Amino acid sequence: MIRTYIWLPRLKYGGSVASSITGWGHAAIEIIDGVYISKWPKREDTPFGYTMCYEEDLDICGTEDEVIEISNLDEKAMTEYWEKARKKEFNDVFHNCCRVSAKTLNHGFYWSNFNSISTYFKRFGRTYSNLSGSTIHAYGEFFNQITTWTPYTVSGLAKYIKKIVE
């Protein structure tokens, strides 16, 4: 089981300028077996470019606005994606918390038992390990590139996937 945490955008006023720490909102995913997925820019409170646990995000963002629990996803595929994604440098548009969370959800869904592509390969006796790494990207990358990922869209994606798999 996984939990998708959503912090919606809000303005915090400190003097005359809105705070940028939580002004954009945030999205993170916790895989219950111990993996926490939360991308941040490198700064004093996130020196590695990601947080290690929910409690760290709680300290930075405050109480989350929404938690969406989902079962039946391929957690191994999600963890493998995060191992690669967390090493990449943060980018406001192309590699931020929401895009990483959305792509992690997509990886878990693509290889779950509920996706038509995985069902096809199972039906014909093929295994996922025989597929090239580009297969997953060909299937979903177009949608990832045309979507502006925000806490709202990550929330919608998580709810959509939850309806399908549960």
Residue pairs with C-beta under 8 A, 6 or more apart in sequence:
1 32
1 69
1 70
1 71
2 29
2 30
2 31
2 32
2 69
2 70
2 71
2 73
2 75
2 78
2 108
3 29
3 30
3 32
3 67
3 68
3 69
3 70
4 27
4 28
4 29
4 67
4 68
4 69
4 70
4 101
4 105
4 154
4 155
4 158
5 26
5 27
5 28
5 29
5 30
5 54
5 57
5 64
5 66
5 67
6 25
6 26
6 27
6 64
6 65
6 66
6 67
6 68
6 151
6 154
6 155
6 158
7 22
7 25
7 26
7 27
7 57
7 61
7 62
7 64
7 65
7 151
8 25
8 65
8 66
8 151
8 152
9 22
9 23
9 24
9 25
9 150
9 151
10 22
10 23
10 25
11 18
11 19
11 23
12 18
12 19
12 21
12 22
12 23
13 19
21 60
21 61
22 60
22 61
22 62
25 98
25 150
25 151
25 152
26 38
26 57
26 60
26 61
26 97
26 98
26 151
27 97
27 98
27 101
27 102
27 149
27 151
27 154
27 155
28 36
28 37
28 38
28 51
28 54
28 57
28 97
28 101
29 36
29 37
29 38
29 78
29 101
29 104
29 105
30 36
30 37
30 54
31 37
31 75
31 78
31 79
33 75
35 75
35 78
35 79
35 82
36 51
36 52
36 53
36 54
37 50
37 78
37 82
37 85
37 86
37 100
37 101
37 104
38 50
38 51
38 56
38 57
38 97
39 49
39 50
39 85
39 86
39 90
39 95
39 96
39 97
39 100
39 101
40 46
40 49
40 50
40 51
40 60
40 90
40 97
41 49
41 90
42 48
42 49
42 89
42 90
45 59
45 60
46 56
46 60
48 86
49 86
49 89
49 90
50 86
51 57
51 60
57 64
58 64
65 151
66 155
68 155
68 158
68 159
68 162
69 162
70 105
70 108
70 158
70 161
70 162
70 165
70 166
71 165
71 166
72 112
72 113
72 114
72 165
72 166
73 105
73 108
73 109
73 112
73 161
73 165
74 107
74 108
74 109
74 110
74 111
74 112
75 108
77 107
77 108
77 110
77 111
78 104
78 105
78 107
78 108
80 107
81 103
81 104
81 107
82 100
82 104
85 95
85 100
85 103
85 104
86 100
88 95
89 95
90 96
96 149
98 149
98 150
98 151
98 153
98 154
99 144
99 149
101 149
101 154
102 144
102 147
102 149
102 153
102 154
102 157
103 144
105 154
105 157
105 158
105 161
106 140
106 144
106 157
107 136
108 161
109 115
109 161
109 164
109 165
110 117
110 118
110 136
110 139
110 140
111 118
111 128
111 136
112 118
112 165
113 119
113 122
114 164
114 165
117 139
118 128
121 127
121 128
121 131
147 153
